[in-house]
Amino acid sequence: MIHPSLIRKQRIILCSLLVLIFSTVVIGMGLGYSSLSFDRLIPTILGQGTFKEEFILFDIRLPRIIITVLAGMALALSGTILQGVTRNDLADPGIIGINSGAGVAIAVFFLFFPLDSGSFIYMLPLVAFAGAVLTGAIIYLVSYDKKVGLQPVRFILVGVGFSISLSGIMIVLISSAERAKVDFIAKWLSGSIWGTDWPFIWALLPWLIVLIPFTLYKANRLNILGLSEPVAVGVGVSIERERIVMLLTAVALAAAAVSVTGGISFIGLMSPHIARSLVGPRHQLFVPISILFGGWLLLISDTIVRNVVDSGNLPAGVMVALIGAPYFVYLLLKK
């Protein structure tokens, strides 16, 4: 049974994060290359703005803001699942190669297959999912030992190795491609939020609508998977089946997110840790906090690079990395 004080604390933190997200959204809607005064936001939202105000808000600012929040949520939840399944606090879809696998699949699709502008947006998450699943399966098989099961440290090391190898494959792929396509892939690799139109939202949103409730439903299974394997078997859990199902969920979330935001790392690393430090290790408590914190973290990073750093020329992924890399080193030394 969860103590009522913890539930109360979780609700306070969730409300605080919602306020943070809402405040950052409002600030992001008003700031930019073409400023939109804050006293004109509500009239513009209600359809009483000028053509320029409505174009800036609905065609430029709002889609990008929604995409960053949704993608940050997906990456945070993916990292949360990976850390629970592998029992390794350093697991993150960007660090262990899941994002790189999705990126290689997107690069191959973009470079060598005919593109239909109508279906391209909706195909990207599926293509990224296929590449990420293949990468995740290989990493899992290499890290698995029949006698001791999945080895968490080996899983991370193999994933890092695959990430580096896949980055090399990506360079080989784009070395002979035409300039326009190379620019797109380079933009993707740097973690720049490139999918900033409403169709990208409709391509990403269904994955979250299905997989967030599914993960919350499986929260108790994640608690059990975080224990030692003999204990999990003792309470009647089919470890391998549950582990594979949750890994596929994590891969799908990461693939859907990076298909529209590019290769962004460290959100899936930091969000679960910060959430756990606030309310403890029960997934029922910290998963919702991790989701909201991940959405806010990517949103605030993108807002900063758009309005403060170099007029938005710096990718949001670089800003996240500037925050996440020192945190990764801290965890590495601590663990």
RORO-692734 format. One record per residue (C-alpha): x, y, z; residue in one letter. Coordinates in steps of 0.05 Angstrom, whole numbers, plus 5000, padded with zeros to 4 digits. Each point is the difference from the previous one (the first is absolute). Layout:
RORO-692734
XYZA...
end
This chain:
RORO-692734
500050005000M502650694981I500150495058H495050574993P505550525011S503849744939L493750044958I498850715024R507250184984K499449704930Q493850414986R503450645022I506049864955I495549834941L496150645009C506550395005S502649684936L493550164964L500650725021V507350014976L497949714933I494250484992F504450605018S505549794951T494849894946V497250715010V507150294999I501849604938G493750244964M501850735012G507549974985L503449914934G502950334938Y493250334989S497650185069S492749915019L498050445059S497349605059F493750435005D498249764929R500749265014L493049875027I496550404945P504249644947T498449325030I492650194999L500550184926G500050755009Q507250124979G502750294935T502249544943F507350105021K498649845073E496149374983E505349774951F505650105051I496249645055L496449434965F504749854942D506850135032I500150025076R494649545025L501649384958P507350035020R498250095074I495349415000I505049564963I505550155050T495549845060V497549354969L506949774978A503050175068G494649595034M501349414954A507550015010L499350065076A495249415003L504549594954S505950125046G495849835061T498049334971I507049834978L502950155069Q494649575033G500749414953V507649994999T500850195074R505350494976N499750745019D504150204939L495049734948A497650524950D497549904928P505250494974G505949725039I498849264985I499050074925G492449974992I499850704972N505849854954S496549384973G493850414986A504450534967G503449514953V493249724979A497450714986I506350174961A499349374956V492750154989F501350734984F505949864953L497949394962F492449954998F495150434960P496850505045L492650174998D498750675034S493149765024G502449375036S507250195016F498250315068I496049405023Y505149504974M505750305039L498049725069P498949314969L506750014965V503550255063A496449465041F502549454953A507250255005G499650095075A496949315011V505549664959L505450375038T496749865068G499349264983A507349934981I502350375063I495449565043Y502449354969L507350195008V498950215072S496049405020Y503049405035D496149345007K502749885070K499250695032V495050344953G500750724977L506450325025Q498750745014P507150254994V501449604938R493450264970F502450725008I507149874974L497449624939V494950564987G505450545003V504249594951G494249924952F498450745005S507150184978I499849484944S493350244974L502550725000S505749764954G495049664955I496050644996M506250394978I501349484945V492850054976L500050754993I507150064971S497549904929S493050305006A497750654969E500750645039R492650115018A499349315030K506650055037V497650665031D493649665025F503749415031I505250455031A494350405030K497049365027W506649775030L500950655038S493349945035G496650584966S492450035006I498449944926W492949735001G496350645016T493449934963D493349735024W500549354960P506249815041F495750085063I494749534972W505549504982A503050015071L493950085044L496849304989P506349665025W499650395065L492549915008I500949244997V506749895034L499650485060I493849675029P502949314983F506450165039T496150265059L495949364999Y506549605001K503150425056A499749445051N503349524950R505750504994L500650015075N500849245000I504950004941L504350495039G501049455053L504749414993S497949464951E498849465053P495350465037V496350184936A499249274982V497849855071G494050474995V497849684935G502450504948V502149754931S506450404998I502049934928E493150134972R498950625043E507050254986R499249934924I493150345002V502750595040M506350064958L495750034937L495950555034T506350405016A502649914930V493450234969A499850625043L507250204985A499249864925A493650414995A503250585036A506750024962V496549934933S497650725007V505250305046T506549674979G505249655043G498850305069I503349655059S500250075076F492650185011I498649265012G505949985048L498650615043M492449995006S499249325035P505750165048H497250675021I492949715006A502549425043R503950475045S493550385014L495049455015V503949355005G500849384957P492749784989R498450074927H492850175016Q502550645033L506050234959F498049814929V494950584992P505150495029I505449754953S495450084940I498250725017L507150195018F502649724934G494950414962G501850635037W507549884993L499949954925L495150594995L504450465042I506249784962S496850164934D497250665026T506950215023I503549834934V494550354960R500150655038N506550065039V505649614967V502150204930D492950164975S498049274999G505749744957N502449555057L496049345000P495949835061A503749345005G506550375013V496850395057M497349365031V506949684993A503350605034L495549865060I499949244995G507449834987A502550255068P494149645033Y502049364964F507250065024V497550125071Y495749374997L505749604969L504750205057L494749895053K497949314975K
end
